[in-house]
Amino acid sequence: MLTESSPQIFAALRAPRLLGAALALAVTASFAVAPPSALARDKPSAAKDKAAKDKPAAEAPADDASDKKGKKNDKADAKSAGGAGKPEQLATFGDWGAYLAQGGKDKTCYALGQPKDRQPKAKLKDTSAYIFISTRPGEGVRNEVAINLGYGTKDGSAATAQIDGDDWDLVTKGQNAWVKDQAKEKEFVGALRGGSKLVVKAASSKGTSTTDTYALKGLSDALARVTQECK
């Protein structure tokens, strides 16, 4: 059995009329466990290095400083995560929700969705998965994709995302996965906007192969709402 990572907050999504409420619970719980700023810090180093390299020098994150002073930055990270505020549901579009979390001058906006189907069902019945596509204007971050698999992986292991038959490479760390080539993240989000189905294939740290299938209906509208709120 895969390790349980969170309560079964998505069970109500089987009833369409409860979609908005269930997504609100989902984003609140997932934000409490791993806010987007934390997901960004958890990215494998190669992905972070690539992202930093592609940014103008003035906007590059100070990862070196955070690595040198663990205790000090742990406190800062906790303050940052806690200061983001409780997520507020902006709207629901098909299978996706748009949300805003704000603390002080900082804004974080999300599009969030969860899989319509998880395989193997027997081993994933006590776990939940979801996708965050977040925008953080204060950090110069737009449409950053983070996939929570709901179980532990081998850090740096390969995974794939298939959008209507086209494959994209992912890389994992902990319970999360990101687009392996960060230079292609914008292209990946564009494919998600125009696609109808996303299939994520990965494996647990124990070697169990999994397949999550997401419907992409409503994602484009959710991202448009996110962009409008976090300009």
C-alpha positions in Angstrom: 0.0 0.0 0.0 1.1 3.5 -0.7 1.4 5.8 2.2 -1.6 8.0 2.9 -0.8 11.6 2.4 -4.0 13.5 3.2 -7.7 13.1 4.0 -10.0 12.0 1.3 -11.0 15.6 0.4 -11.8 14.8 -3.2 -14.5 12.2 -2.6 -17.3 14.7 -3.0 -16.1 15.5 -6.5 -17.9 12.5 -7.7 -21.1 14.6 -7.3 -20.9 17.4 -9.9 -23.2 19.7 -7.9 -20.6 19.7 -5.0 -17.7 20.5 -7.3 -17.1 24.1 -6.0 -17.3 23.2 -2.3 -15.1 20.2 -2.8 -12.4 22.1 -4.7 -12.5 24.8 -2.0 -11.8 22.1 0.6 -9.1 20.7 -1.6 -7.2 23.9 -2.1 -7.5 24.9 1.6 -6.1 21.5 2.7 -3.4 21.4 0.0 -2.3 25.0 0.7 -1.9 24.2 4.4 0.3 21.2 3.5 2.3 22.7 0.7 1.8 26.4 -0.4 3.1 27.2 -3.9 6.1 29.0 -2.4 7.1 25.8 -0.6 6.5 23.7 -3.8 8.9 26.1 -5.6 11.6 25.7 -3.0 11.2 21.9 -3.2 11.9 21.8 -6.9 14.9 19.6 -7.8 18.0 21.7 -8.0 18.5 21.3 -11.8 15.0 22.7 -12.4 15.7 25.6 -10.0 19.1 26.4 -11.6 17.5 26.4 -15.0 14.7 28.7 -13.9 17.2 31.1 -12.2 19.4 31.1 -15.2 16.6 32.1 -17.5 15.5 35.0 -15.3 17.1 38.5 -15.3 19.7 38.8 -12.6 17.6 41.2 -10.5 14.8 38.7 -10.4 16.8 35.5 -9.6 15.8 33.9 -6.3 18.4 34.0 -3.5 18.6 30.2 -3.2 22.3 30.2 -2.1 21.5 32.4 0.9 18.6 30.2 2.0 20.8 27.1 1.8 23.5 28.7 4.0 21.4 29.6 6.9 18.9 26.7 7.5 17.5 27.7 10.8 17.0 31.4 10.0 15.4 30.6 6.6 13.1 27.9 8.1 11.6 30.6 10.3 11.3 32.9 7.3 9.7 30.2 5.2 7.1 29.5 7.9 6.4 33.2 8.2 6.0 33.5 4.4 3.7 30.4 4.2 1.6 31.5 7.1 1.3 35.1 5.8 -0.1 34.1 2.5 -3.6 33.9 4.0 -6.4 31.4 3.6 -7.3 30.6 0.0 -10.5 32.2 -1.3 -12.5 30.6 -4.1 -12.9 33.0 -7.1 -14.8 30.7 -9.5 -15.2 27.2 -10.7 -14.9 26.3 -14.4 -15.7 22.7 -15.4 -13.3 20.5 -13.5 -11.0 23.3 -12.4 -11.2 26.0 -9.7 -9.5 29.4 -9.5 -8.4 30.7 -6.1 -6.7 33.6 -4.4 -4.6 33.7 -1.3 -3.4 37.1 -0.1 -1.3 38.2 2.9 -0.3 41.9 3.1 0.9 43.0 -0.3 1.6 39.4 -1.5 -0.8 37.7 -3.8 -0.9 34.1 -4.9 -3.4 32.9 -7.4 -4.1 29.3 -8.4 -5.9 27.1 -10.9 -6.4 23.7 -9.2 -7.7 20.4 -10.5 -7.8 16.8 -9.4 -7.8 13.5 -11.4 -11.0 12.0 -12.6 -9.4 8.5 -12.4 -6.4 7.0 -10.4 -4.9 3.6 -11.1 -4.3 1.2 -9.5 -7.4 2.1 -7.5 -6.7 -0.5 -4.7 -3.4 1.1 -3.8 -4.4 4.7 -4.3 -7.8 4.6 -2.5 -6.5 6.4 0.6 -4.5 9.1 -1.3 -5.3 12.3 -3.1 -3.6 14.0 -6.0 -4.0 17.4 -7.6 -2.3 20.0 -9.8 -1.5 23.5 -8.8 -0.8 26.1 -11.6 0.1 29.2 -9.6 1.0 32.8 -10.3 2.9 34.9 -7.7 3.3 38.5 -9.1 5.5 39.6 -6.2 8.1 36.9 -7.2 7.6 37.3 -11.0 6.2 33.8 -11.3 3.5 33.1 -13.9 1.7 29.8 -14.4 4.1 27.6 -12.5 3.0 23.9 -12.6 3.4 21.6 -9.6 1.8 18.2 -9.5 1.2 16.5 -6.1 1.1 12.7 -6.6 -0.2 11.9 -3.1 2.7 9.5 -2.3 6.4 9.4 -1.8 8.7 9.0 -4.8 12.4 8.4 -5.3 13.9 11.9 -5.6 15.0 12.7 -9.2 13.0 9.8 -10.7 11.4 10.2 -14.1 7.7 10.6 -14.7 5.7 11.6 -17.7 2.7 13.8 -18.6 0.8 13.1 -21.7 -1.5 15.7 -23.2 -3.7 14.3 -25.9 -1.0 11.9 -26.9 2.0 14.2 -26.7 4.5 13.3 -24.0 6.3 15.7 -21.6 9.1 14.7 -19.2 8.6 15.3 -15.5 11.0 15.0 -12.6 10.0 14.1 -9.0 11.0 15.0 -5.5 9.1 13.9 -2.4 5.5 13.7 -3.3 5.7 16.2 -6.1 6.5 16.4 -9.8 7.5 19.3 -12.1 8.2 19.9 -15.8 11.7 18.6 -16.2 12.8 21.3 -18.7 11.7 24.5 -17.1 12.3 26.3 -20.4 9.3 24.4 -21.8 6.9 25.1 -18.9 5.2 27.9 -20.8 4.7 25.6 -23.8 3.5 22.9 -21.5 0.8 25.2 -20.0 -0.2 26.2 -23.5 -0.7 22.6 -24.3 -2.8 22.1 -21.2 -5.0 25.1 -22.1 -5.8 23.7 -25.5 -5.9 20.0 -24.5 -8.8 17.8 -23.4 -7.0 15.1 -21.3 -3.9 14.9 -19.2 -2.4 11.6 -18.1 0.4 11.6 -15.5 2.4 8.4 -15.1 4.9 8.0 -12.2 6.1 5.5 -9.6 6.2 5.4 -5.9 9.4 4.9 -3.9 8.4 1.3 -3.6 8.2 0.8 -7.3 4.4 0.9 -7.8 3.5 2.4 -11.2 0.6 4.8 -11.1 -1.6 6.6 -13.7 -3.7 9.7 -13.0 -6.1 11.0 -15.6 -7.2 14.6 -15.6 -10.0 16.2 -17.6 -8.8 19.7 -18.9 -12.2 21.2 -19.5 -12.4 24.6 -17.8 -8.7 24.9 -17.2 -8.2 27.7 -19.8 -11.0 29.8 -18.2 -9.6 29.1 -14.7 -6.2 30.3 -15.8 -7.7 33.4 -17.4 -9.4 34.2 -14.1 -6.1 33.7 -12.3 -4.4 36.1 -14.7 -7.1 38.7 -14.2 -6.8 38.5 -10.4 -3.0 38.4 -10.2 -1.9 40.8 -12.9 
